[in-house]
Amino acid sequence: MASDPISQSDVAAVQECENAYGKLRDELAKVIVGQSDVIEQVLVAMFARGHALLEGVPGLAKTLLVSSLAESLHLSFKRIQFTPDLMPSDITGTEIIQEDLETKKRRYEFLEGPIFANLILADEINRTPPKTQAAMLEAMQERQVSAGGTIRKLPSPFFVLATQNPLEQEGTYPMPEAQLDRFLLHIRVDYPSGAEEWEIARRITSGAQEQISSCMSGEQIVQFQDLVKRVPVSDQVLGYAWALIRATRPGAPEAPSFVNQWVAWGAGPRGLLTLVTCAKARAILYGRYHASISDVQAMVKPALRHRLAANYSAQANGYTSDKLIEMLLEEVSSEKTYACPAA
């Protein structure tokens, strides 16, 4: 059965979301040239109440994108530069001894770390040891920090954008696949087109700097996050997403022959939840009241590229996760009707 029809109040909320997204793109265009897919995917992750990992070579404006996004969203923003000597307490905060000026008695007082903000930029997260990475991931998953025996809630909305670059891997601490799965989306930031790079050079070297205006509040973001939960998904769309996920698993009855040959392991149930939720979030960005097959197809790469692992044989033959996902999209029919299997 499909979900209940969307209410009239939600219809108005979807239209408001589409308008806000248009304004947001206009504001970001003042300082960011191109990268429309990246901006879309970042907003999808935010509205889907998840976190995103941005990967790209240095100099592609990943940091500028996140800081500009914080300005346009009117959110508290903190940047954490990850280094090999960064400790967990440098992120979460620590208790310090303070002396009361009146009583002269000493007491412990918690000093909040940079994690206590709405939008966090975790810059080069692969340059810090696993212990510090784990502290960051715990805060992302639980949306709270435990320090000194006390649990402290993080602000809402809370969103982490982590960056890493694929170069200079010597001396870094690559995140294990099990921890990468905690990120809702793995977003690739590619080189700009020729025209975009020309415009970047012209704009930056001319010294023209435009100011970004805030066009979306934290309260609106929370409302849109709640709205995503209520967006209907038909059995046709759910079945297609389900079939894609089932087909990623080597040895499964639904797996194509190339998956059995080239894939080490496929996506788990979290991959299906991510795909459906992100399809719903993308739908409201474009003013639509239900998720579609095209929404699933648009989100399948960022949702699955860190959840589908090519084996050594595939890597030796040049088959990346993205290439395998493209083959998967060709193999799994979007026109077929998938029925819920019997228990």
C-alpha positions as CSV (number, residue, x, y, z in Angstrom):
1,M,0.0,0.0,0.0
2,A,1.2,3.6,-0.7
3,S,1.4,6.2,2.1
4,D,-1.5,8.4,2.9
5,P,-2.0,11.4,0.6
6,I,-0.2,14.6,1.6
7,S,-2.4,17.1,3.4
8,Q,-3.1,20.7,2.2
9,S,-0.9,22.2,4.9
10,D,1.9,19.9,3.7
11,V,1.3,21.0,0.1
12,A,1.9,24.6,1.2
13,A,5.0,23.5,3.1
14,V,6.4,21.8,0.0
15,Q,5.9,25.0,-2.1
16,E,7.6,27.0,0.7
17,C,10.5,24.5,0.5
18,E,10.8,24.9,-3.2
19,N,10.9,28.7,-3.0
20,A,13.5,28.5,-0.2
21,Y,15.7,26.2,-2.2
22,G,15.5,28.6,-5.2
23,K,16.6,31.5,-3.0
24,L,19.3,29.5,-1.4
25,R,20.8,28.6,-4.8
26,D,20.7,32.2,-5.8
27,E,22.6,33.3,-2.7
28,L,25.2,30.5,-3.0
29,A,25.7,31.5,-6.7
30,K,27.1,34.8,-5.5
31,V,30.3,33.0,-4.2
32,I,30.1,29.5,-5.6
33,V,30.4,28.9,-9.4
34,G,28.6,25.7,-10.5
35,Q,28.5,22.7,-8.2
36,S,24.7,22.5,-8.5
37,D,24.6,18.8,-7.9
38,V,26.8,19.1,-4.8
39,I,24.6,21.8,-3.4
40,E,21.5,19.7,-4.1
41,Q,22.9,16.6,-2.4
42,V,24.1,18.6,0.6
43,L,20.6,20.0,1.1
44,V,19.1,16.6,0.6
45,A,21.3,15.2,3.4
46,M,20.4,18.0,5.7
47,F,16.6,17.7,5.1
48,A,16.9,13.9,5.5
49,R,18.5,14.5,9.0
50,G,21.8,13.0,8.0
51,H,25.4,14.0,7.6
52,A,27.5,14.1,4.4
53,L,31.1,13.4,3.5
54,L,32.5,15.6,0.7
55,E,35.5,14.2,-1.2
56,G,37.5,16.0,-3.8
57,V,41.0,17.2,-4.6
58,P,42.2,20.4,-2.9
59,G,41.1,23.7,-4.3
60,L,37.5,22.8,-5.3
61,A,35.9,25.2,-2.8
62,K,34.6,22.5,-0.4
63,T,35.3,24.6,2.7
64,L,33.9,27.8,1.0
65,L,30.8,25.9,0.1
66,V,30.1,24.9,3.7
67,S,30.9,28.3,5.2
68,S,28.7,30.0,2.6
69,L,25.9,27.5,3.3
70,A,26.1,28.4,7.0
71,E,25.7,32.1,6.2
72,S,22.7,31.5,3.9
73,L,21.0,29.3,6.5
74,H,21.4,31.6,9.5
75,L,22.9,28.7,11.6
76,S,25.6,28.7,14.2
77,F,28.7,27.4,12.4
78,K,32.0,25.9,13.6
79,R,35.0,24.6,11.7
80,I,37.2,21.8,13.1
81,Q,40.5,21.4,11.4
82,F,41.4,17.7,11.9
83,T,45.1,17.1,12.6
84,P,47.1,14.1,13.9
85,D,47.4,15.6,17.4
86,L,43.7,16.5,17.8
87,M,42.1,14.9,20.9
88,P,38.4,13.9,21.4
89,S,38.1,16.6,24.1
90,D,39.2,19.2,21.6
91,I,35.9,18.4,19.8
92,T,33.4,17.6,22.5
93,G,34.7,19.9,25.2
94,T,36.2,19.3,28.7
95,E,35.7,20.1,32.4
96,I,37.9,22.8,33.8
97,I,38.4,24.0,37.4
98,Q,36.9,27.4,38.1
99,E,37.1,29.5,41.3
100,D,34.0,31.2,42.5
101,L,34.9,34.9,43.0
102,E,32.6,35.2,46.0
103,T,33.0,32.0,47.9
104,K,36.6,31.3,46.7
105,K,35.5,27.7,46.3
106,R,36.7,25.7,43.3
107,R,34.3,23.7,41.1
108,Y,34.3,21.9,37.8
109,E,32.7,23.7,34.9
110,F,32.1,22.2,31.5
111,L,33.6,24.2,28.6
112,E,31.8,23.4,25.4
113,G,33.8,22.3,22.4
114,P,33.2,23.3,18.8
115,I,30.8,20.4,18.3
116,F,28.1,22.5,20.0
117,A,26.9,24.3,16.8
118,N,24.2,23.7,14.2
119,L,26.5,23.2,11.3
120,I,29.9,21.6,11.7
121,L,32.7,21.5,9.1
122,A,34.9,18.6,9.9
123,D,37.8,19.6,7.6
124,E,40.1,16.7,6.4
125,I,38.6,14.1,8.8
126,N,41.0,11.5,7.5
127,R,44.0,13.3,9.0
128,T,43.1,12.5,12.6
129,P,43.5,9.2,14.5
130,P,40.6,6.8,14.9
131,K,40.0,7.7,18.5
132,T,39.2,11.3,17.6
133,Q,37.2,10.2,14.5
134,A,35.1,7.9,16.8
135,A,34.3,10.8,19.2
136,M,33.1,12.8,16.2
137,L,31.0,9.9,14.8
138,E,29.4,9.2,18.2
139,A,28.2,12.8,18.4
140,M,26.9,12.6,14.9
141,Q,25.0,9.4,15.5
142,E,23.6,10.1,19.0
143,R,23.4,13.9,18.7
144,Q,24.7,14.2,22.2
145,V,28.0,14.4,24.0
146,S,28.9,12.5,27.2
147,A,31.5,14.2,29.3
148,G,32.2,14.1,33.0
149,G,29.4,11.6,33.6
150,T,26.8,14.0,32.1
151,I,25.0,13.7,28.8
152,R,24.6,17.0,27.0
153,K,22.3,17.4,24.0
154,L,23.6,19.0,20.8
155,P,21.6,21.8,19.3
156,S,18.9,21.2,16.7
157,P,19.2,21.2,13.8
158,F,22.6,19.5,13.9
159,F,24.5,18.7,10.7
160,V,28.0,17.6,10.0
161,L,29.8,18.1,6.7
162,A,33.1,16.3,6.7
163,T,35.7,16.7,3.9
164,Q,38.6,14.6,2.8
165,N,40.8,14.6,-0.3
166,P,41.9,11.5,-2.1
167,L,45.5,12.7,-2.4
168,E,48.4,12.5,-0.1
169,Q,47.2,9.3,1.7
170,E,50.5,8.8,3.4
171,G,50.2,9.7,7.1
172,T,46.4,9.8,7.0
173,Y,43.9,7.6,8.8
174,P,41.4,6.4,6.2
175,M,38.0,5.8,7.8
176,P,36.8,2.2,7.9
177,E,33.9,1.2,5.7
178,A,31.8,0.5,8.8
179,Q,32.3,4.1,10.0
180,L,31.8,5.6,6.5
181,D,28.3,4.0,6.6
182,R,27.4,6.5,9.3
183,F,27.4,9.2,6.7
184,L,24.1,9.4,4.9
185,L,25.7,10.5,1.7
186,H,29.2,10.4,0.2
187,I,29.4,13.3,-2.2
188,R,32.0,13.6,-4.9
189,V,33.2,17.2,-5.8
190,D,34.6,17.1,-9.3
191,Y,36.6,19.7,-11.3
192,P,34.6,22.6,-12.7
193,S,33.8,22.7,-16.4
194,G,35.8,25.0,-18.7
195,A,33.3,27.8,-18.6
196,E,32.9,27.5,-14.8
197,E,36.6,27.6,-14.3
198,W,36.9,30.7,-16.6
199,E,34.2,32.4,-14.5
200,I,35.9,31.5,-11.2
201,A,39.2,33.0,-12.4
202,R,37.4,36.2,-13.7
203,R,35.4,36.7,-10.6
204,I,38.1,36.0,-8.0
205,T,40.9,37.9,-9.6
206,S,38.7,41.0,-10.2
207,G,38.3,41.3,-6.4
208,A,34.5,41.5,-6.6
209,Q,33.0,40.0,-3.5
210,E,29.3,39.7,-2.9
211,Q,27.6,39.3,0.5
212,I,25.4,36.3,1.2
213,S,22.0,37.0,2.8
214,S,20.3,34.6,5.1
215,C,17.3,33.0,3.5
216,M,16.4,30.0,5.7
217,S,16.2,29.7,9.5
218,G,17.0,26.7,11.7
219,E,13.3,26.4,12.6
220,Q,12.4,26.1,8.9
221,I,15.0,23.4,8.4
222,V,13.5,21.4,11.3
223,Q,10.0,21.8,9.8
224,F,11.3,20.6,6.4
225,Q,12.9,17.6,8.1
226,D,9.6,16.7,9.7
227,L,7.9,17.2,6.3
228,V,10.2,14.7,4.6
229,K,8.9,12.0,7.0
230,R,5.4,12.6,5.7
231,V,6.2,12.6,1.9
232,P,4.4,9.6,0.4
233,V,6.3,6.8,-1.4
234,S,4.4,4.5,-3.8
235,D,5.1,0.8,-3.8
236,Q,6.5,1.1,-7.3
237,V,9.2,3.6,-6.1
238,L,9.9,1.6,-2.8
239,G,10.1,-1.6,-4.8
240,Y,12.6,-0.1,-7.2
241,A,14.8,1.1,-4.4
242,W,14.5,-2.3,-2.7
243,A,15.5,-4.1,-5.9
244,L,18.6,-1.9,-6.3
245,I,19.8,-2.6,-2.8
246,R,19.1,-6.3,-3.0
247,A,21.1,-6.5,-6.3
248,T,24.2,-5.0,-4.6
249,R,24.8,-8.1,-2.5
250,P,27.0,-10.8,-3.9
251,G,25.5,-14.3,-3.5
252,A,22.0,-13.0,-3.2
253,P,19.4,-14.5,-5.6
254,E,18.7,-10.9,-7.0
255,A,22.4,-10.2,-7.6
256,P,23.5,-9.9,-11.3
257,S,26.5,-11.9,-12.4
258,F,28.8,-8.9,-12.5
259,V,28.0,-8.2,-8.8
260,N,29.0,-11.7,-7.9
261,Q,32.2,-11.2,-9.8
262,W,33.3,-7.7,-8.9
263,V,31.7,-6.8,-5.5
264,A,33.1,-7.7,-2.1
265,W,30.0,-6.7,-0.2
266,G,26.9,-4.7,-0.8
267,A,24.6,-2.2,0.9
268,G,22.8,-3.2,4.1
269,P,19.3,-2.1,5.2
270,R,20.6,1.4,6.1
271,G,21.3,1.8,2.3
272,L,17.6,1.2,1.5
273,L,16.5,3.6,4.2
274,T,19.0,6.2,2.9
275,L,17.8,5.8,-0.7
276,V,14.1,6.2,0.1
277,T,14.5,9.1,2.6
278,C,16.8,11.0,0.3
279,A,14.5,10.5,-2.7
280,K,11.7,12.0,-0.5
281,A,13.9,15.0,0.5
282,R,14.9,15.6,-3.1
283,A,11.2,15.6,-4.2
284,I,10.3,18.5,-1.9
285,L,13.3,20.5,-3.0
286,Y,11.7,20.6,-6.4
287,G,8.2,21.2,-5.2
288,R,6.9,17.7,-5.7
289,Y,4.6,16.0,-3.2
290,H,5.8,12.4,-3.6
291,A,9.1,10.7,-4.4
292,S,9.6,9.3,-7.9
293,I,11.8,6.8,-9.7
294,S,14.0,9.7,-11.0
295,D,14.6,10.9,-7.4
296,V,15.9,7.4,-6.5
297,Q,18.1,7.3,-9.6
298,A,19.5,10.8,-8.8
299,M,20.5,9.8,-5.3
300,V,21.8,6.3,-5.8
301,K,25.4,7.2,-6.3
302,P,25.9,9.4,-3.3
303,A,23.8,7.0,-1.2
304,L,25.6,3.8,-2.2
305,R,29.2,4.6,-3.3
306,H,30.5,4.2,0.2
307,R,28.2,1.2,0.9
308,L,29.2,-0.9,-2.1
309,A,32.8,-2.1,-2.1
310,A,34.6,-3.3,-5.3
311,N,36.8,-6.3,-4.7
312,Y,40.5,-6.4,-5.6
313,S,39.8,-8.0,-9.0
314,A,37.4,-5.2,-9.8
315,Q,39.8,-2.5,-8.8
316,A,42.6,-4.1,-10.9
317,N,40.3,-3.9,-13.9
318,G,39.3,-0.3,-13.3
319,Y,35.8,-1.0,-11.8
320,T,35.1,1.7,-9.2
321,S,32.0,1.8,-7.0
322,D,30.5,4.5,-9.3
323,K,31.0,2.3,-12.4
324,L,29.4,-0.7,-10.6
325,I,26.4,1.5,-9.6
326,E,26.0,2.6,-13.3
327,M,26.0,-1.0,-14.3
328,L,23.4,-1.7,-11.6
329,L,21.1,1.0,-12.9
330,E,21.3,-0.5,-16.3
331,E,20.6,-4.0,-15.0
332,V,17.7,-3.3,-12.6
333,S,14.5,-2.3,-14.5
334,S,12.7,0.8,-13.3
335,E,9.6,-0.2,-15.2
336,K,9.1,-3.6,-13.5
337,T,6.7,-3.9,-10.6
338,Y,8.3,-5.3,-7.5
339,A,6.0,-7.0,-5.0
340,C,6.7,-7.4,-1.3
341,P,8.1,-10.9,-0.8
342,A,6.3,-13.4,1.4
343,A,7.6,-13.6,5.0
